[in-house]
Amino acid sequence: MIASCLAVLALTVSAGAPEISIRTLLDEMTDLHRLTRLPDPSYTCRQFSSYDRASKSPEQDWFANADAGHFLREETRPDHTEYVLMDAEGPGAVVRIWSANPKGTLRVYLDEDPEPVIEVPMTDFLSGKTPYNPEPIAHVRSAGWNSYLPIPYAKWCKITSDEKDFYYHVNYRTYPAGTNVKSFTPVQADELKPLIREVAQKLTAPKALAPDATVRTKPVKLGPGKTELVATLSGPAAVAVLSVEDLRAPDPDAALRGVLMTMEFDGQPTVVAPLGDFFGTAPGRSPYESLPMGVAENGRMWSHWRMPFRKEARVSLTNHTDKPVSATIGMAAEPYAWDDRSMYFHAKWRIEHNIPTRPFRDWNYVEIDGQGVFVGAAQYVANRVKTWWGEGDEKIYVDGETFPSHFGTGTEDYFGYAWCSPAKFTHAYHNQPRCDGPGNYGHTAVNRWHILDNIPFSKGLRFDMEIWHWTEDFTVTVAAMSYWYARLEARDRVASPSPADLRVPEMPPYVPPKVAGALEGEDFRIIASTGKVRPQEWGNLSMEKHLWWTDNKPGDKLVLGFPVKEAGRYKVIARFLTAADYGIARLSINEQPAGEPADLYNDGVRPGEERILGTFDLKAGENTLTAEIVGKNEKSANTLFGLDYLLLTRE
């Protein structure tokens, strides 16, 4: 009865209204013009995800991190169980699906049909192997699996998998009741293959969608502390191209951070950002190509965001460095018909140097009061260790929500990749242009553009990202660029950066941390062994490596030779890696028993406490350490063994 009433209401409300369908949504995927106007019909954009349900409120497990395998519910079928990722009443549309480790068969149920309209292996659907969902609409980037194929529905949508224990996001729109939405069918998708291929080609080479407008250039020379008005444009019009090339400075990275760009539209400074950071990668110019922005191999930075104004646009640059900077600034405007749905483009930047990694905290990207649409974010991180800095989840609150309608599963997951991967990647909608390494050491830049999955707000929006670093008692520097459109009366709470903010943290060449005096296990000579023995890199260890022994069983022995410079009596201390699949080892030094058997089980992977093996007479030259597997903890899944180091103290 409820469904039939909704159907009648829809016919009444939407008579003559344009139909929303997979065709119209495909058109939106490459249309930057439409973002300048409030959506018509209006919609909300929310997210289902596998976030840890222990997070109830800021006062209750707010930073819980077991983010896999959480679903709305289980549904039992005659021959299998399905786990529900999404269940939402329509009219609406799915606009993004992401996973770090997709599993099982993805099933999408629409409206009142008990049979799924999509039933396909999730890995195929999210990697571009489904005929109507090709690369790069669906794609894998830096271990993250993504689909942006729009799936509209008139009344209701449910998405399930018949396996669990994986991470996922599902972003979706909800339109007002009665909105005329044509539900997705495979037949439609098959008929639209030519259009789908066309969209896929545009997303493959998004720079080719540059506006057909004449770019006018102006050389600019800025002395230290100087400001110059670069351009004044008359409206009504829209900035369609903004570019920077031929940048010259003693330190280009410092110049791109230290030169502040301000763009005023009709008297309001809606863009305030370091010149380089504005273009979605920092510090410096790391090549990438996306739909609204990019950096060419020759260093030319460009933006195709449309920035409309009624009367006047002004662009100025201020050099906050102590060195001269020169560059060529390019701009192009195109005609724009201002109407009652038009909005101004905003881009604001904030940074915080040396944020403590404990306690965990929500770090604010932006807070906006008023009406608008959120369209993107870029994050910069300066990380002085290899270990992962981005375990934190995004939390996006819309229109005064007390619990975020976007609650994610990790910073890299928000940006569309996974598993703290340092691999650089590029895509029309999300990118990791810079990650210095090794591991996650150094400068990292990531971005994501909300084109199909943009987030409208009527009263306001707040975007927080958790600071959740693997390393304790440490500090990290984080900066964020936020991009949105808003009404003239809208205001944000992002303070303009001070000159002291506009510096690039120094990042010296990486040197692995070493425990003073440690004899590194990975350097020991392998005298005898079964199974496989080799060095393995792992953070938080001395020299970030250990000697890893696998494919062993109870009774197997590993004999290692370690060097001693001078003969004498020594106290021997050892540190081992511990994990959920490590065993119990009996140890000996030069065939003499060395302490109690070491149980190396732990519910997480981390270095164990230093263990005193005893006091021994050691000879100059090579001595031996023997490990014999004698069993495993009842909770352990295996009998692996990892030696970090030995410490010798002369008695």
Secondary structure, 3 states (H helix, E strand, C coil): CHHHHHHHHHHHHCCCCCCECHHHHHHHCCCCHHHHECCCCCCEEEEEECCCCCCCECCECCCCCCCCCCCCCEEECCCCEEEEEEEEECCEEEEEEEECCCCCEEEEEECCCCCCCEEEEHHHHHHCEECCEECCCEEEECCEEEECCCEEECCEEEEEECCCCCCCEEEEEECCCCCCECCCCHHHHHHCHHHHHHHHHHHHCHHHHCCCCCCEEEEEEECCCCEEEEEEEECCEEEEEEEEEEEECCCHHHHHHHEEEEEEECCEEEEEEECCHHHCCCCCCCCEECCCEEECCCCCEEECCCEEECCEEEEEEEECCCCCEEEEEEEEEEECCCCCCECEEEEEEEEEEEEECCCCEEEEEEEEECCEEEEEEEEEEEECCCCCCECCCEEEEECCCCCCCEECCCHHHHCCCCCCCCCCECCCCEEEEEECCCCCCEEEEEEEECCCCCEEECCEEEEEEEEECCCCCCEEEEEEEEEEEECCCCEECCCCCCHHHCCCCCCCCCCCCCCCCCEEHHHCEEEECCCEEEEEECCCCHHHEEEEEECCCCCCEEEEEEEECCCEEEEEEEEEEEECCECEEEEEECCEECCCCEECECCCCEECCCEEEEEEEECCEEEEEEEEEEECCCCCCCCEEEEEEEEEEEC
